Amino acid sequence: MANLYSGSTQRFEGAIMTIAEAATYLFVSRPHIRKLLASGKILEIFPKDPNGQVNIDVVSVEAYRREQAAAIQVYQDAQAEDDEKQEH
């Protein structure tokens, strides 16, 4: 899988990855990727691979990663504010 950390999401339109690749990229388990697929948070590309392998839309994986990163940043910012209030 190509390096997804650089460039815009337009670069990835039409690109696919496997469950294992998505799990590695997001630092989660393969069962968690299946849960994300089932919930619609990341998207499967149909039809499936001729071997029955699930193909995942790279743009949806990248969008999920960015949403998670933003949520982490909000949490960390809130924690920093709490720490500053406690110091005063």
C-alpha positions in Angstrom: 0.0 0.0 0.0 1.3 3.4 -0.9 2.2 5.9 1.8 -1.1 7.5 2.7 0.4 10.2 5.0 1.1 12.7 2.2 -1.1 14.4 -0.4 -4.8 15.1 -0.6 -7.6 12.5 -0.6 -8.2 13.2 -4.3 -5.0 11.2 -4.9 -6.7 8.1 -3.4 -10.1 8.2 -5.2 -10.8 4.8 -6.5 -7.9 3.2 -4.5 -8.6 0.2 -2.4 -7.0 -1.6 0.5 -7.5 -4.9 2.3 -8.8 -5.4 5.8 -5.2 -6.2 6.9 -3.8 -3.1 5.3 -6.6 -0.9 6.8 -5.9 -2.4 10.2 -2.2 -1.8 9.9 -2.7 1.8 8.7 -5.2 2.6 11.5 -3.3 0.7 14.2 -6.3 -1.4 15.1 -7.2 -5.1 14.8 -8.8 -6.7 11.8 -12.0 -7.5 13.8 -12.2 -3.7 14.6 -12.0 -3.0 10.8 -14.9 -5.4 10.3 -16.9 -3.5 12.9 -16.1 -0.2 11.2 -17.3 -1.7 7.9 -20.5 -3.0 9.5 -21.3 0.4 11.0 -20.6 2.3 7.8 -17.7 4.3 9.2 -15.5 3.0 6.5 -16.8 1.7 3.1 -16.4 -1.6 1.3 -16.0 -1.5 -2.5 -18.3 -3.9 -4.4 -18.1 -6.3 -6.0 -15.7 -8.2 -3.8 -12.4 -9.4 -5.1 -12.8 -12.6 -7.2 -11.2 -14.5 -4.3 -13.8 -13.2 -1.9 -11.5 -10.7 -0.3 -13.1 -7.5 1.0 -11.9 -4.3 -0.8 -12.0 -1.1 1.3 -12.3 2.4 0.0 -9.0 4.2 0.9 -10.7 7.6 1.0 -13.1 6.4 3.7 -10.2 5.0 5.7 -8.3 8.3 5.4 -11.4 10.2 6.4 -11.9 8.0 9.5 -8.2 8.5 10.4 -8.6 12.2 10.2 -11.8 12.2 12.3 -10.0 10.1 14.9 -7.0 12.4 14.9 -9.2 15.5 15.3 -11.1 13.9 18.2 -7.8 13.0 19.9 -6.6 16.6 19.5 -9.8 18.0 21.0 -9.4 15.6 24.0 -5.7 16.6 24.5 -6.5 20.3 24.3 -9.2 19.9 26.9 -6.8 18.0 29.2 -4.2 20.7 28.7 -6.7 23.4 29.7 -7.6 21.3 32.8 -4.0 21.0 33.7 -3.5 24.8 33.4 -6.5 25.5 35.6 -5.1 23.2 38.3 -1.7 25.0 38.3 -3.3 28.4 39.0 
